[in-house]
């Protein structure tokens, strides 16, 4: 499925192979580009809808503010940017200033996965972002040590 390839960091050429065998399309990845430009934003919007519904329901029926499920917060961002999980979306946001491509975020995220601690039950967005940042810092420190040796 193209969405699976998109969210797992596949290049457009690989997504194109799943969509069309036409020589003209293959050369320019036309179908893959249309998928990313036209369908991905719609799918991302669809993934954001449950969060908006939940927040509206909570605002109307609850006196106290509750924090939404972190996975729901990141679902829209994951689909839109082509990330496979909330941790990767947080990492992508953390590294946004680096101007990495989607594929590069996937590659660099794979390097921090060994340093990523498991999520706590009902983890907040801030806690998730702190956990990802800590893993990134640990990976950088380990890489610096390897360079010194």
N, CA, C and O atoms as CSV, one atom per row, in Angstrom:
chain,resi,resn,atom,element,x,y,z
A,1,UNK,N,N,0.832,-1.189,0.000
A,1,UNK,CA,C,0.000,0.000,0.000
A,1,UNK,C,C,0.871,1.245,0.000
A,1,UNK,O,O,1.877,1.296,0.707
A,2,UNK,N,N,0.503,2.235,-0.773
A,2,UNK,CA,C,1.320,3.458,-0.831
A,2,UNK,C,C,1.421,4.185,0.506
A,2,UNK,O,O,2.477,4.734,0.823
A,3,UNK,N,N,0.340,4.201,1.306
A,3,UNK,CA,C,0.406,4.916,2.586
A,3,UNK,C,C,1.392,4.230,3.524
A,3,UNK,O,O,2.093,4.896,4.285
A,4,UNK,N,N,1.447,2.922,3.472
A,4,UNK,CA,C,2.407,2.170,4.287
A,4,UNK,C,C,3.836,2.527,3.876
A,4,UNK,O,O,4.691,2.767,4.728
A,5,UNK,N,N,4.084,2.558,2.580
A,5,UNK,CA,C,5.414,2.938,2.085
A,5,UNK,C,C,5.751,4.370,2.486
A,5,UNK,O,O,6.867,4.646,2.925
A,6,UNK,N,N,4.794,5.278,2.339
A,6,UNK,CA,C,4.987,6.687,2.678
A,6,UNK,C,C,5.389,6.845,4.157
A,6,UNK,O,O,6.349,7.544,4.478
A,7,UNK,N,N,4.646,6.192,5.031
A,7,UNK,CA,C,4.887,6.351,6.466
A,7,UNK,C,C,6.110,5.590,6.946
A,7,UNK,O,O,6.589,5.824,8.056
A,8,UNK,N,N,6.618,4.692,6.132
A,8,UNK,CA,C,7.834,3.969,6.513
A,8,UNK,C,C,9.074,4.519,5.814
A,8,UNK,O,O,10.125,3.878,5.816
A,9,UNK,N,N,8.957,5.701,5.218
A,9,UNK,CA,C,10.119,6.401,4.678
A,9,UNK,C,C,10.571,5.998,3.294
A,9,UNK,O,O,11.682,6.336,2.884
A,10,UNK,N,N,9.739,5.286,2.571
A,10,UNK,CA,C,10.133,4.864,1.222
A,10,UNK,C,C,10.260,6.073,0.303
A,10,UNK,O,O,9.486,7.023,0.424
A,11,UNK,N,N,11.222,6.051,-0.608
A,11,UNK,CA,C,11.335,7.148,-1.570
A,11,UNK,C,C,10.166,7.120,-2.555
A,11,UNK,O,O,9.495,6.099,-2.710
A,12,UNK,N,N,9.933,8.248,-3.215
A,12,UNK,CA,C,8.818,8.345,-4.155
A,12,UNK,C,C,8.910,7.316,-5.276
A,12,UNK,O,O,7.883,6.840,-5.759
A,13,UNK,N,N,10.120,6.967,-5.694
A,13,UNK,CA,C,10.263,5.972,-6.760
A,13,UNK,C,C,9.664,4.627,-6.357
A,13,UNK,O,O,9.044,3.950,-7.177
A,14,UNK,N,N,9.850,4.241,-5.092
A,14,UNK,CA,C,9.294,2.974,-4.620
A,14,UNK,C,C,7.773,3.065,-4.524
A,14,UNK,O,O,7.066,2.120,-4.873
A,15,UNK,N,N,7.278,4.198,-4.054
A,15,UNK,CA,C,5.828,4.397,-3.987
A,15,UNK,C,C,5.239,4.369,-5.398
A,15,UNK,O,O,4.159,3.823,-5.618
A,16,UNK,N,N,5.958,4.962,-6.343
A,16,UNK,CA,C,5.507,4.989,-7.732
A,16,UNK,C,C,5.322,3.579,-8.285
A,16,UNK,O,O,4.355,3.317,-9.001
A,17,UNK,N,N,6.229,2.681,-7.962
A,17,UNK,CA,C,6.132,1.298,-8.450
A,17,UNK,C,C,4.837,0.639,-7.993
A,17,UNK,O,O,4.285,-0.209,-8.694
A,18,UNK,N,N,4.355,1.031,-6.816
A,18,UNK,CA,C,3.118,0.456,-6.287
A,18,UNK,C,C,1.875,1.046,-6.966
A,18,UNK,O,O,0.807,0.435,-6.959
A,19,UNK,N,N,2.028,2.236,-7.549
A,19,UNK,CA,C,0.868,2.940,-8.095
A,19,UNK,C,C,0.674,2.782,-9.597
A,19,UNK,O,O,-0.460,2.650,-10.057
A,20,UNK,N,N,1.759,2.795,-10.371
A,20,UNK,CA,C,1.607,2.769,-11.828
A,20,UNK,C,C,2.847,2.184,-12.486
A,20,UNK,O,O,3.972,2.416,-12.042
A,21,UNK,N,N,2.623,1.422,-13.552
A,21,UNK,CA,C,3.719,0.833,-14.322
A,21,UNK,C,C,4.020,1.600,-15.601
A,21,UNK,O,O,4.896,1.201,-16.368
A,22,UNK,N,N,3.315,2.682,-15.839
A,22,UNK,CA,C,3.526,3.449,-17.064
A,22,UNK,C,C,4.937,4.042,-17.073
A,22,UNK,O,O,5.394,4.587,-16.068
A,23,UNK,N,N,5.612,3.934,-18.200
A,23,UNK,CA,C,6.983,4.432,-18.331
A,23,UNK,C,C,7.066,5.920,-18.025
A,23,UNK,O,O,7.980,6.365,-17.330
A,24,UNK,N,N,6.129,6.675,-18.534
A,24,UNK,CA,C,6.128,8.120,-18.305
A,24,UNK,C,C,5.990,8.439,-16.818
A,24,UNK,O,O,6.665,9.331,-16.303
A,25,UNK,N,N,5.118,7.710,-16.134
A,25,UNK,CA,C,4.917,7.918,-14.698
A,25,UNK,C,C,6.159,7.531,-13.900
A,25,UNK,O,O,6.537,8.218,-12.951
A,26,UNK,N,N,6.784,6.432,-14.293
A,26,UNK,CA,C,7.972,5.962,-13.571
A,26,UNK,C,C,9.098,6.986,-13.614
A,26,UNK,O,O,9.798,7.206,-12.625
A,27,UNK,N,N,9.258,7.603,-14.774
A,27,UNK,CA,C,10.367,8.541,-14.960
A,27,UNK,C,C,10.267,9.733,-14.011
A,27,UNK,O,O,11.278,10.177,-13.466
A,28,UNK,N,N,9.079,10.244,-13.813
A,28,UNK,CA,C,8.894,11.445,-12.985
A,28,UNK,C,C,8.154,11.173,-11.679
A,28,UNK,O,O,7.858,12.106,-10.933
A,29,UNK,N,N,7.855,9.919,-11.395
A,29,UNK,CA,C,7.082,9.546,-10.201
A,29,UNK,C,C,5.780,10.347,-10.107
A,29,UNK,O,O,5.400,10.817,-9.034
A,30,UNK,N,N,5.119,10.488,-11.229
A,30,UNK,CA,C,3.926,11.325,-11.316
A,30,UNK,C,C,2.828,10.876,-10.358
A,30,UNK,O,O,2.278,11.697,-9.625
A,31,UNK,N,N,2.506,9.603,-10.354
A,31,UNK,CA,C,1.427,9.112,-9.496
A,31,UNK,C,C,1.801,9.241,-8.021
A,31,UNK,O,O,0.951,9.569,-7.193
A,32,UNK,N,N,3.045,8.987,-7.693
A,32,UNK,CA,C,3.487,9.113,-6.304
A,32,UNK,C,C,3.412,10.562,-5.846
A,32,UNK,O,O,3.002,10.839,-4.719
A,33,UNK,N,N,3.802,11.475,-6.705
A,33,UNK,CA,C,3.728,12.899,-6.358
A,33,UNK,C,C,2.278,13.336,-6.161
A,33,UNK,O,O,1.977,14.082,-5.229
A,34,UNK,N,N,1.388,12.881,-7.024
A,34,UNK,CA,C,-0.028,13.202,-6.867
A,34,UNK,C,C,-0.567,12.627,-5.560
A,34,UNK,O,O,-1.349,13.274,-4.864
A,35,UNK,N,N,-0.145,11.412,-5.235
A,35,UNK,CA,C,-0.557,10.784,-3.982
A,35,UNK,C,C,-0.145,11.649,-2.795
A,35,UNK,O,O,-0.946,11.894,-1.893
A,36,UNK,N,N,1.103,12.109,-2.797
A,36,UNK,CA,C,1.622,12.901,-1.684
A,36,UNK,C,C,0.976,14.279,-1.624
A,36,UNK,O,O,0.683,14.778,-0.537
A,37,UNK,N,N,0.753,14.891,-2.764
A,37,UNK,CA,C,0.215,16.251,-2.792
A,37,UNK,C,C,-1.299,16.288,-2.555
A,37,UNK,O,O,-1.808,17.199,-1.902
A,38,UNK,N,N,-2.009,15.299,-3.088
A,38,UNK,CA,C,-3.469,15.337,-3.023
A,38,UNK,C,C,-4.071,14.449,-1.936
A,38,UNK,O,O,-4.966,14.883,-1.212
A,39,UNK,N,N,-3.596,13.228,-1.816
A,39,UNK,CA,C,-4.239,12.288,-0.894
A,39,UNK,C,C,-3.686,12.342,0.528
A,39,UNK,O,O,-4.452,12.240,1.487
A,40,UNK,N,N,-2.389,12.498,0.680
A,40,UNK,CA,C,-1.806,12.505,2.026
A,40,UNK,C,C,-2.414,13.604,2.901
A,40,UNK,O,O,-2.755,13.321,4.050
A,41,UNK,N,N,-2.568,14.851,2.416
A,41,UNK,CA,C,-3.196,15.861,3.276
A,41,UNK,C,C,-4.625,15.499,3.694
A,41,UNK,O,O,-5.033,15.767,4.824
A,42,UNK,N,N,-5.381,14.890,2.776
A,42,UNK,CA,C,-6.744,14.474,3.116
A,42,UNK,C,C,-6.734,13.368,4.167
A,42,UNK,O,O,-7.528,13.392,5.107
A,43,UNK,N,N,-5.841,12.406,4.008
A,43,UNK,CA,C,-5.727,11.333,4.996
A,43,UNK,C,C,-5.277,11.879,6.355
A,43,UNK,O,O,-5.756,11.434,7.398
A,44,UNK,N,N,-4.364,12.833,6.334
A,44,UNK,CA,C,-3.898,13.442,7.580
A,44,UNK,C,C,-5.038,14.183,8.272
A,44,UNK,O,O,-5.189,14.111,9.492
A,45,UNK,N,N,-5.826,14.885,7.492
A,45,UNK,CA,C,-6.980,15.594,8.059
A,45,UNK,C,C,-7.952,14.595,8.688
A,45,UNK,O,O,-8.470,14.821,9.782
A,46,UNK,N,N,-8.186,13.506,7.993
A,46,UNK,CA,C,-9.067,12.457,8.501
A,46,UNK,C,C,-8.531,11.896,9.824
A,46,UNK,O,O,-9.301,11.625,10.745
A,47,UNK,N,N,-7.212,11.726,9.910
A,47,UNK,CA,C,-6.618,11.193,11.140
A,47,UNK,C,C,-6.698,12.202,12.298
A,47,UNK,O,O,-6.675,11.808,13.464
A,48,UNK,N,N,-6.790,13.473,11.984
A,48,UNK,CA,C,-6.906,14.496,13.019
A,48,UNK,C,C,-8.323,14.681,13.528
A,48,UNK,O,O,-8.527,15.262,14.594
A,49,UNK,N,N,-9.300,14.197,12.785
A,49,UNK,CA,C,-10.707,14.386,13.156
A,49,UNK,C,C,-11.071,13.766,14.511
A,49,UNK,O,O,-11.740,14.433,15.300
A,50,UNK,N,N,-10.665,12.524,14.826
A,50,UNK,CA,C,-11.032,11.970,16.134
A,50,UNK,C,C,-10.551,12.821,17.314
A,50,UNK,O,O,-11.253,12.938,18.318
A,51,UNK,N,N,-9.380,13.405,17.200
A,51,UNK,CA,C,-8.868,14.260,18.265
A,51,UNK,C,C,-9.754,15.491,18.423
A,51,UNK,O,O,-10.076,15.879,19.546
A,52,UNK,N,N,-10.150,16.105,17.318
A,52,UNK,CA,C,-11.008,17.285,17.386
A,52,UNK,C,C,-12.369,16.941,17.995
A,52,UNK,O,O,-12.911,17.717,18.783
A,53,UNK,N,N,-12.915,15.795,17.635
A,53,UNK,CA,C,-14.194,15.353,18.189
A,53,UNK,C,C,-14.061,15.110,19.682
A,53,UNK,O,O,-14.912,15.541,20.459
A,54,UNK,N,N,-13.003,14.427,20.089
A,54,UNK,CA,C,-12.771,14.138,21.509
A,54,UNK,C,C,-12.589,15.428,22.307
A,54,UNK,O,O,-13.165,15.578,23.385
A,55,UNK,N,N,-11.795,16.352,21.787
A,55,UNK,CA,C,-11.574,17.606,22.499
A,55,UNK,C,C,-12.869,18.410,22.609
A,55,UNK,O,O,-13.126,19.028,23.643
A,56,UNK,N,N,-13.673,18.407,21.570
A,56,UNK,CA,C,-14.964,19.095,21.628
A,56,UNK,C,C,-15.879,18.471,22.659
A,56,UNK,O,O,-16.552,19.178,23.409
A,57,UNK,N,N,-15.906,17.150,22.702
A,57,UNK,CA,C,-16.728,16.431,23.679
A,57,UNK,C,C,-16.255,16.720,25.104
A,57,UNK,O,O,-17.075,16.984,25.983
A,58,UNK,N,N,-14.960,16.675,25.338
A,58,UNK,CA,C,-14.402,16.928,26.664
A,58,UNK,C,C,-14.691,18.363,27.091
A,58,UNK,O,O,-15.053,18.601,28.243
A,59,UNK,N,N,-14.537,19.321,26.180
A,59,UNK,CA,C,-14.784,20.728,26.520
A,59,UNK,C,C,-16.238,20.981,26.909
A,59,UNK,O,O,-16.518,21.818,27.767
A,60,UNK,N,N,-17.154,20.261,26.283
A,60,UNK,CA,C,-18.571,20.458,26.567
A,60,UNK,C,C,-18.998,19.717,27.832
A,60,UNK,O,O,-19.772,20.252,28.625
A,61,UNK,N,N,-18.504,18.490,28.032
A,61,UNK,CA,C,-19.015,17.623,29.092
A,61,UNK,C,C,-18.109,17.492,30.311
A,61,UNK,O,O,-18.446,16.745,31.230
A,62,UNK,N,N,-17.007,18.167,30.358
A,62,UNK,CA,C,-16.103,18.008,31.491
A,62,UNK,C,C,-15.735,19.372,32.059
A,62,UNK,O,O,-15.421,20.307,31.322
A,63,UNK,N,N,-15.781,19.466,33.381
A,63,UNK,CA,C,-15.436,20.715,34.050
A,63,UNK,C,C,-13.926,20.912,34.092
A,63,UNK,O,O,-13.436,22.040,34.045
A,64,UNK,N,N,-13.195,19.808,34.183
A,64,UNK,CA,C,-11.737,19.930,34.252
A,64,UNK,C,C,-11.104,19.542,32.922
A,64,UNK,O,O,-11.595,18.664,32.212
A,65,UNK,N,N,-10.018,20.206,32.608
A,65,UNK,CA,C,-9.294,19.930,31.362
A,65,UNK,C,C,-8.510,18.632,31.501
A,65,UNK,O,O,-7.833,18.408,32.504
A,66,UNK,N,N,-8.607,17.792,30.497
A,66,UNK,CA,C,-7.804,16.577,30.458
A,66,UNK,C,C,-6.951,16.613,29.205
A,66,UNK,O,O,-7.351,17.158,28.176
A,67,UNK,N,N,-5.789,16.033,29.305
A,67,UNK,CA,C,-4.884,16.016,28.156
A,67,UNK,C,C,-5.256,14.867,27.232
A,67,UNK,O,O,-5.455,13.744,27.698
A,68,UNK,N,N,-5.354,15.123,25.935
A,68,UNK,CA,C,-5.727,14.052,25.006
A,68,UNK,C,C,-4.618,13.005,24.882
A,68,UNK,O,O,-3.459,13.252,25.216
A,69,UNK,N,N,-5.007,11.857,24.401
A,69,UNK,CA,C,-4.062,10.769,24.168
A,69,UNK,C,C,-2.965,11.240,23.213
A,69,UNK,O,O,-3.247,11.795,22.151
A,70,UNK,N,N,-1.724,11.014,23.603
A,70,UNK,CA,C,-0.585,11.487,22.817
A,70,UNK,C,C,-0.593,10.919,21.404
A,70,UNK,O,O,-0.263,11.626,20.452
A,71,UNK,N,N,-0.963,9.663,21.258
A,71,UNK,CA,C,-0.991,9.053,19.926
A,71,UNK,C,C,-1.976,9.794,19.020
A,71,UNK,O,O,-1.719,9.965,17.829
A,72,UNK,N,N,-3.095,10.230,19.584
A,72,UNK,CA,C,-4.076,10.964,18.783
A,72,UNK,C,C,-3.538,12.338,18.384
A,72,UNK,O,O,-3.823,12.832,17.293
A,73,UNK,N,N,-2.764,12.944,19.272
A,73,UNK,CA,C,-2.186,14.260,18.976
A,73,UNK,C,C,-1.245,14.159,17.777
A,73,UNK,O,O,-1.209,15.054,16.933
A,74,UNK,N,N,-0.493,13.076,17.707
A,74,UNK,CA,C,0.519,12.931,16.664
A,74,UNK,C,C,0.018,12.199,15.414
A,74,UNK,O,O,0.749,12.137,14.425
A,75,UNK,N,N,-1.183,11.651,15.420
A,75,UNK,CA,C,-1.680,10.867,14.279
A,75,UNK,C,C,-1.700,11.690,12.994
A,75,UNK,O,O,-1.237,11.226,11.952
A,76,UNK,N,N,-2.227,12.890,13.062
A,76,UNK,CA,C,-2.280,13.778,11.898
A,76,UNK,C,C,-0.881,14.078,11.391
A,76,UNK,O,O,-0.619,13.998,10.191
A,77,UNK,N,N,0.015,14.424,12.302
A,77,UNK,CA,C,1.392,14.776,11.935
A,77,UNK,C,C,2.118,13.587,11.323
A,77,UNK,O,O,2.887,13.749,10.375
A,78,UNK,N,N,1.879,12.396,11.859
A,78,UNK,CA,C,2.532,11.194,11.326
A,78,UNK,C,C,2.151,10.957,9.871
A,78,UNK,O,O,3.015,10.697,9.033
A,79,UNK,N,N,0.881,11.043,9.575
A,79,UNK,CA,C,0.427,10.804,8.202
A,79,UNK,C,C,0.924,11.913,7.288
A,79,UNK,O,O,1.448,11.639,6.208
A,80,UNK,N,N,0.766,13.149,7.706
A,80,UNK,CA,C,1.137,14.293,6.859
A,80,UNK,C,C,2.621,14.283,6.513
A,80,UNK,O,O,2.993,14.526,5.365
A,81,UNK,N,N,3.460,14.006,7.491
A,81,UNK,CA,C,4.902,14.073,7.261
A,81,UNK,C,C,5.529,12.736,6.898
A,81,UNK,O,O,6.710,12.677,6.554
A,82,UNK,N,N,4.750,11.662,6.970
A,82,UNK,CA,C,5.265,10.353,6.569
A,82,UNK,C,C,6.097,9.685,7.640
A,82,UNK,O,O,7.136,9.094,7.344
A,83,UNK,N,N,5.647,9.771,8.898
A,83,UNK,CA,C,6.341,9.140,10.010
A,83,UNK,C,C,5.510,7.963,10.514
A,83,UNK,O,O,4.281,7.988,10.452
A,84,UNK,N,N,6.190,6.936,11.010
A,84,UNK,CA,C,5.483,5.711,11.374
A,84,UNK,C,C,4.987,5.654,12.818
A,84,UNK,O,O,4.206,4.763,13.151
A,85,UNK,N,N,5.414,6.574,13.685
A,85,UNK,CA,C,4.935,6.559,15.066
A,85,UNK,C,C,5.087,7.930,15.710
A,85,UNK,O,O,5.724,8.824,15.153
A,86,UNK,N,N,4.497,8.085,16.886
A,86,UNK,CA,C,4.510,9.371,17.583
A,86,UNK,C,C,5.927,9.795,17.956
A,86,UNK,O,O,6.253,10.980,17.895
A,87,UNK,N,N,6.768,8.845,18.338
A,87,UNK,CA,C,8.152,9.176,18.697
A,87,UNK,C,C,8.893,9.774,17.501
A,87,UNK,O,O,9.647,10.736,17.646
A,88,UNK,N,N,8.674,9.197,16.325
A,88,UNK,CA,C,9.331,9.702,15.128
A,88,UNK,C,C,8.800,11.091,14.776
A,88,UNK,O,O,9.561,11.948,14.327
A,89,UNK,N,N,7.508,11.318,14.974
A,89,UNK,CA,C,6.940,12.643,14.721
A,89,UNK,C,C,7.542,13.672,15.677
A,89,UNK,O,O,7.858,14.789,15.269
A,90,UNK,N,N,7.700,13.300,16.940
A,90,UNK,CA,C,8.328,14.204,17.911
A,90,UNK,C,C,9.783,14.458,17.533
A,90,UNK,O,O,10.269,15.584,17.641
A,91,UNK,N,N,10.474,13.415,17.090
A,91,UNK,CA,C,11.869,13.556,16.659
A,91,UNK,C,C,11.945,14.462,15.436
A,91,UNK,O,O,12.821,15.324,15.355
A,92,UNK,N,N,11.047,14.274,14.498
A,92,UNK,CA,C,11.017,15.117,13.304
A,92,UNK,C,C,10.785,16.579,13.656
A,92,UNK,O,O,11.391,17.471,13.062
A,93,UNK,N,N,9.907,16.823,14.626
A,93,UNK,CA,C,9.664,18.196,15.079
A,93,UNK,C,C,10.882,18.758,15.798
A,93,UNK,O,O,11.232,19.926,15.632
A,94,UNK,N,N,11.515,17.922,16.588
A,94,UNK,CA,C,12.717,18.326,17.323
A,94,UNK,C,C,13.835,18.695,16.361
A,94,UNK,O,O,14.588,19.636,16.611
A,95,UNK,N,N,13.946,17.962,15.268
A,95,UNK,CA,C,15.015,18.172,14.299
A,95,UNK,C,C,14.573,19.011,13.104
A,95,UNK,O,O,15.283,19.080,12.100
A,96,UNK,N,N,13.407,19.649,13.202
A,96,UNK,CA,C,12.867,20.411,12.082
A,96,UNK,C,C,13.837,21.481,11.598
A,96,UNK,O,O,13.896,21.772,10.403
A,97,UNK,N,N,14.590,22.062,12.511
A,97,UNK,CA,C,15.533,23.117,12.112
A,97,UNK,C,C,16.676,22.560,11.267
A,97,UNK,O,O,17.348,23.313,10.563
A,98,UNK,N,N,16.900,21.250,11.330
A,98,UNK,CA,C,17.960,20.630,10.539
A,98,UNK,C,C,17.568,20.520,9.060
A,98,UNK,O,O,18.421,20.251,8.214
A,99,UNK,N,N,16.285,20.726,8.744
A,99,UNK,CA,C,15.779,20.664,7.370
A,99,UNK,C,C,16.038,19.312,6.715
A,99,UNK,O,O,16.403,19.235,5.542
A,100,UNK,N,N,15.846,18.261,7.482
A,100,UNK,CA,C,16.016,16.921,6.935
A,100,UNK,C,C,14.795,16.540,6.117
A,100,UNK,O,O,13.680,16.988,6.384
A,101,UNK,N,N,15.027,15.709,5.122
A,101,UNK,CA,C,13.912,15.157,4.361
A,101,UNK,C,C,13.246,14.063,5.202
A,101,UNK,O,O,13.786,13.628,6.219
A,102,UNK,N,N,12.091,13.639,4.767
A,102,UNK,CA,C,11.364,12.565,5.459
A,102,UNK,C,C,12.231,11.314,5.565
A,102,UNK,O,O,12.280,10.664,6.609
A,103,UNK,N,N,12.908,10.990,4.478
A,103,UNK,CA,C,13.769,9.808,4.452
A,103,UNK,C,C,14.925,9.941,5.448
A,103,UNK,O,O,15.283,8.973,6.120
A,104,UNK,N,N,15.508,11.145,5.541
A,104,UNK,CA,C,16.605,11.371,6.482
A,104,UNK,C,C,16.130,11.281,7.931
A,104,UNK,O,O,16.848,10.765,8.787
A,105,UNK,N,N,14.924,11.780,8.210
A,105,UNK,CA,C,14.378,11.660,9.564
A,105,UNK,C,C,14.243,10.189,9.925
A,105,UNK,O,O,14.578,9.794,11.041
A,106,UNK,N,N,13.754,9.370,8.993
A,106,UNK,CA,C,13.632,7.932,9.248
A,106,UNK,C,C,15.001,7.322,9.553
A,106,UNK,O,O,15.147,6.540,10.492
A,107,UNK,N,N,15.990,7.687,8.758
A,107,UNK,CA,C,17.339,7.130,8.929
A,107,UNK,C,C,17.945,7.549,10.269
A,107,UNK,O,O,18.497,6.715,10.987
A,108,UNK,N,N,17.848,8.822,10.605
A,108,UNK,CA,C,18.417,9.312,11.863
A,108,UNK,C,C,17.631,8.800,13.071
A,108,UNK,O,O,18.209,8.545,14.128
A,109,UNK,N,N,16.326,8.653,12.915
A,109,UNK,CA,C,15.518,8.128,14.011
A,109,UNK,C,C,15.931,6.690,14.334
A,109,UNK,O,O,15.966,6.301,15.501
A,110,UNK,N,N,16.240,5.910,13.312
A,110,UNK,CA,C,16.677,4.521,13.535
A,110,UNK,C,C,17.939,4.477,14.407
A,110,UNK,O,O,18.157,3.511,15.138
A,111,UNK,N,N,18.766,5.526,14.327
A,111,UNK,CA,C,19.981,5.578,15.134
A,111,UNK,C,C,19.699,5.846,16.607
A,111,UNK,O,O,20.491,5.449,17.462
A,112,UNK,N,N,18.586,6.511,16.925
A,112,UNK,CA,C,18.297,6.796,18.333
A,112,UNK,C,C,17.390,5.761,18.983
A,112,UNK,O,O,17.243,5.760,20.205
A,113,UNK,N,N,16.783,4.886,18.198
A,113,UNK,CA,C,15.860,3.888,18.738
A,113,UNK,C,C,16.482,3.070,19.874
A,113,UNK,O,O,15.796,2.818,20.865
A,114,UNK,N,N,17.754,2.640,19.780
A,114,UNK,CA,C,18.318,1.877,20.902
A,114,UNK,C,C,18.384,2.673,22.209
A,114,UNK,O,O,18.459,2.077,23.283
A,115,UNK,N,N,18.357,3.983,22.136
A,115,UNK,CA,C,18.452,4.837,23.326
A,115,UNK,C,C,17.086,5.306,23.815
A,115,UNK,O,O,16.992,5.992,24.833
A,116,UNK,N,N,16.041,4.944,23.104
A,116,UNK,CA,C,14.694,5.402,23.421
A,116,UNK,C,C,14.078,4.524,24.508
A,116,UNK,O,O,13.922,3.316,24.328
A,117,UNK,N,N,13.735,5.135,25.620
A,117,UNK,CA,C,13.106,4.404,26.727
A,117,UNK,C,C,11.648,4.141,26.387
A,117,UNK,O,O,11.045,4.885,25.613
A,118,UNK,N,N,11.075,3.083,26.965
A,118,UNK,CA,C,9.661,2.785,26.694
A,118,UNK,C,C,8.754,3.898,27.222
A,118,UNK,O,O,9.090,4.597,28.179
A,119,UNK,N,N,7.618,4.040,26.583
A,119,UNK,CA,C,6.649,5.060,26.989
A,119,UNK,C,C,5.945,4.658,28.265
A,119,UNK,O,O,5.680,3.478,28.497
A,120,UNK,N,N,5.645,5.640,29.088
A,120,UNK,CA,C,4.860,5.404,30.294
A,120,UNK,C,C,3.382,5.342,29.903
A,120,UNK,O,O,2.979,5.860,28.862
A,121,UNK,N,N,2.595,4.708,30.747
A,121,UNK,CA,C,1.156,4.654,30.509
A,121,UNK,C,C,0.623,6.082,30.626
A,121,UNK,O,O,0.996,6.815,31.541
A,122,UNK,N,N,-0.238,6.468,29.711
A,122,UNK,CA,C,-0.818,7.812,29.675
A,122,UNK,C,C,0.248,8.901,29.634
A,122,UNK,O,O,0.152,9.908,30.335
A,123,UNK,N,N,1.250,8.686,28.813
A,123,UNK,CA,C,2.344,9.641,28.675
A,123,UNK,C,C,1.846,10.940,28.049
A,123,UNK,O,O,1.083,10.916,27.083
A,124,UNK,N,N,2.277,12.066,28.596
A,124,UNK,CA,C,1.891,13.365,28.050
A,124,UNK,C,C,2.750,13.689,26.833
A,124,UNK,O,O,3.784,13.063,26.598
A,125,UNK,N,N,2.304,14.675,26.070
A,125,UNK,CA,C,3.058,15.092,24.894
A,125,UNK,C,C,4.430,15.621,25.313
A,125,UNK,O,O,5.433,15.333,24.660
A,126,UNK,N,N,4.477,16.382,26.384
A,126,UNK,CA,C,5.753,16.925,26.869
A,126,UNK,C,C,6.698,15.809,27.289
A,126,UNK,O,O,7.895,15.870,27.012
A,127,UNK,N,N,6.160,14.783,27.961
A,127,UNK,CA,C,6.988,13.652,28.393
A,127,UNK,C,C,7.524,12.878,27.189
A,127,UNK,O,O,8.679,12.452,27.182
A,128,UNK,N,N,6.684,12.700,26.176
A,128,UNK,CA,C,7.120,12.022,24.952
A,128,UNK,C,C,8.257,12.801,24.298
A,128,UNK,O,O,9.283,12.229,23.931
A,129,UNK,N,N,8.064,14.107,24.155
A,129,UNK,CA,C,9.091,14.927,23.530
A,129,UNK,C,C,10.387,14.917,24.340
A,129,UNK,O,O,11.475,14.889,23.767
A,130,UNK,N,N,10.276,14.941,25.669
A,130,UNK,CA,C,11.465,14.881,26.531
A,130,UNK,C,C,12.169,13.532,26.387
A,130,UNK,O,O,13.398,13.470,26.365
A,131,UNK,N,N,11.395,12.463,26.291
A,131,UNK,CA,C,11.972,11.119,26.134
A,131,UNK,C,C,12.726,11.006,24.813
A,131,UNK,O,O,13.812,10.430,24.764
A,132,UNK,N,N,12.158,11.550,23.751
A,132,UNK,CA,C,12.805,11.524,22.428
A,132,UNK,C,C,14.061,12.391,22.440
A,132,UNK,O,O,15.094,12.002,21.895
A,133,UNK,N,N,13.971,13.554,23.056
A,133,UNK,CA,C,15.131,14.446,23.129
A,133,UNK,C,C,16.262,13.804,23.936
A,133,UNK,O,O,17.433,13.930,23.578
A,134,UNK,N,N,15.914,13.124,25.014
A,134,UNK,CA,C,16.914,12.424,25.829
A,134,UNK,C,C,17.602,11.321,25.022
A,134,UNK,O,O,18.820,11.159,25.102
A,135,UNK,N,N,16.828,10.568,24.252
A,135,UNK,CA,C,17.399,9.509,23.414
A,135,UNK,C,C,18.317,10.113,22.351
A,135,UNK,O,O,19.386,9.574,22.065
A,136,UNK,N,N,17.896,11.225,21.776
A,136,UNK,CA,C,18.717,11.891,20.768
A,136,UNK,C,C,20.032,12.382,21.374
A,136,UNK,O,O,21.098,12.224,20.780
A,137,UNK,N,N,19.941,12.976,22.556
A,137,UNK,CA,C,21.150,13.444,23.246
A,137,UNK,C,C,22.075,12.284,23.577
A,137,UNK,O,O,23.292,12.395,23.425
A,138,UNK,N,N,21.505,11.168,24.030
A,138,UNK,CA,C,22.311,9.981,24.356
A,138,UNK,C,C,23.027,9.450,23.120
A,138,UNK,O,O,24.198,9.074,23.179
A,139,UNK,N,N,22.306,9.424,22.001
A,139,UNK,CA,C,22.921,8.941,20.760
A,139,UNK,C,C,24.051,9.870,20.325
A,139,UNK,O,O,25.107,9.401,19.899
A,140,UNK,N,N,23.843,11.171,20.427
A,140,UNK,CA,C,24.886,12.134,20.059
A,140,UNK,C,C,26.107,11.991,20.966
A,140,UNK,O,O,27.243,12.018,20.493
A,141,UNK,N,N,25.868,11.841,22.268
A,141,UNK,CA,C,26.982,11.659,23.202
A,141,UNK,C,C,27.749,10.382,22.907
A,141,UNK,O,O,28.978,10.366,22.977
A,142,UNK,N,N,27.033,9.305,22.577
A,142,UNK,CA,C,27.684,8.042,22.257
A,142,UNK,C,C,28.487,8.161,20.964
A,142,UNK,O,O,29.589,7.622,20.859
A,143,UNK,N,N,27.929,8.869,19.980
A,143,UNK,CA,C,28.647,9.074,18.716
A,143,UNK,C,C,29.916,9.891,18.953
A,143,UNK,O,O,30.961,9.594,18.375
A,144,UNK,N,N,29.829,10.921,19.801
A,144,UNK,CA,C,31.015,11.732,20.114
A,144,UNK,C,C,32.082,10.906,20.788
A,144,UNK,O,O,33.268,11.084,20.510
A,145,UNK,N,N,31.682,9.995,21.680
A,145,UNK,CA,C,32.653,9.110,22.343
A,145,UNK,C,C,33.311,8.186,21.348
A,145,UNK,O,O,34.516,7.946,21.419
A,146,UNK,N,N,32.513,7.654,20.401
A,146,UNK,CA,C,33.073,6.770,19.367
A,146,UNK,C,C,34.083,7.528,18.491
A,146,UNK,O,O,35.089,6.961,18.066
A,147,UNK,N,N,33.808,8.801,18.229
A,147,UNK,CA,C,34.733,9.602,17.422
A,147,UNK,C,C,36.046,9.850,18.144
A,147,UNK,O,O,37.098,9.962,17.515
A,148,UNK,N,N,35.981,9.934,19.464
A,148,UNK,CA,C,37.202,10.184,20.242
A,148,UNK,C,C,38.098,8.953,20.312
A,148,UNK,O,O,39.316,9.069,20.448
A,149,UNK,N,N,37.494,7.786,20.219
A,149,UNK,CA,C,38.261,6.529,20.365
A,149,UNK,C,C,38.963,6.182,19.102
A,149,UNK,O,O,39.653,5.164,19.038
